[in-house]
Amino acid sequence: MTPVIPEVVINRLPLYARALATLAAAGDTVVSSQTLGEQLDVTPAQIRKDLSYFGRFGKQGRGYNVGDLRDQLRAILGLDRTWSVCVVGIGRLGQAILEYDGFTQQGFNTIAAFDEAPEVAGSTIQGIKVQSMSNLENYLAGETVDIAVVAVPAEQAQAVVDRLVKSGVQAILNYAPISAHVPEGVSIRQIDPVVMMQGMTYYLKDLNPDNK
Amino acid sequence: MTPVIPEVVINRLPLYARALATLAAAGDTVVSSQTLGEQLDVTPAQIRKDLSYFGRFGKQGRGYNVGDLRDQLRAILGLDRTWSVCVVGIGRLGQAILEYDGFTQQGFNTIAAFDEAPEVAGSTIQGIKVQSMSNLENYLAGETVDIAVVAVPAEQAQAVVDRLVKSGVQAILNYAPISAHVPEGVSIRQIDPVVMMQGMTYYLKDLNPDNK
């Protein structure tokens, strides 16, 4: 594998894989970069360029084989196996995350949950016993957790991220509304609906000059 | 305002505004692009370039005035006013969104909620009475909704987005796991934790060659 693939390219691959899975489920066997691009609001040239990092897919003028490309993308991304997940912070959001079945369906299995509140630690949600935060390092020393989901309040998020990283977690999905830091070699993604809304109001403001 | 500012630049501005607000709350009055960049994992050159789209901020070698820059960014993004929000799809996720107080704190006021299930429509959550989906167009004809949050299942999401757009909604935050389409002039952002996880497993796979 070429080592210098831009992260934005990697981040688009799951969208390609998902669109291909939908096409395959609908019985389509061949798709052009044009059609795939229209479904994803990406230009055909972008799709071809993104895929070119990983080898040659499809034949000139014949499009891509839907099932093959889906399988190859899934293998490239490591989606052909399961990954273990822990959730840290079991407030309202953390509970909703534990109850969400979309992760398991896609091979992300939540195996542990942590919360510092004594009234939460010890409870069982979706079959997962919530552990005390004080047990985090001990647990991670004995179990491999591939991805940690952080759903603690903003003030605690960086400290929690630091503890996870120190315990060897290499991928973090952060729901706390801060720009959390990780050392090189650790992946982090931020989910921040407020920031996303704030990126749209700029356009609303321009579109609606009477909205003052 | 220059009309050709890349969307990626606009999307970074809320992060700058938030970091500046945190600095201001801590009593800082001046910040360099270096320090701001370190907090956000953005290069100082990127910050200076992003801000240059909107005029001149800060003085050579003296850094930015924290409060001034925060206020100017908030004005640019339209964060110095409130925006009205409706939530469509009041399942577990939609309920969690209605119960989340982070939107209101940032000026995003949820004024309406919709669900097609008869047992949900009619209930009241956080003071908001959930309306039937059949009332969506009628409601939007009489009330201005700036941003719609879509939290319906994947199969229904595009149809819901279409109805919202047809009723004049110009910004959509989509939690459904599909790449939904909107016409030009309408903003959409996708929140998809599974896709974010899938963009990280690529790196996990490379980092852990024994994880097959």
Interface residues (C-beta under 8 A of the other chain):
Chain A: M1 E7 I10 N11 L13 P14 L15 A17 R18 A19 Q39 L40 D41 I76 L77 G78 L79 R81 W83 V85 R92 L93 A96 I97 E99 Y100 G102 F103 Q106 F108 D146 I147 V149 Q170 A171 L173 P177 S179 H181 G185 S187 R189 I191 P193 V194 V195 M196 M197 Q198 G199 M200 T201 Y202 Y203 L204 K205 D206 L207 N208 N211 K212
Chain B: M1 E7 I10 N11 L13 P14 L15 A17 R18 A19 Q39 L40 D41 I76 L77 G78 L79 R81 W83 V85 R92 L93 A96 I97 E99 Y100 G102 F103 Q106 F108 D146 I147 V149 Q170 A171 L173 P177 S179 H181 G185 S187 R189 I191 P193 V194 V195 M196 M197 Q198 G199 M200 T201 Y202 Y203 L204 K205 D206 L207 N208 N211 K212
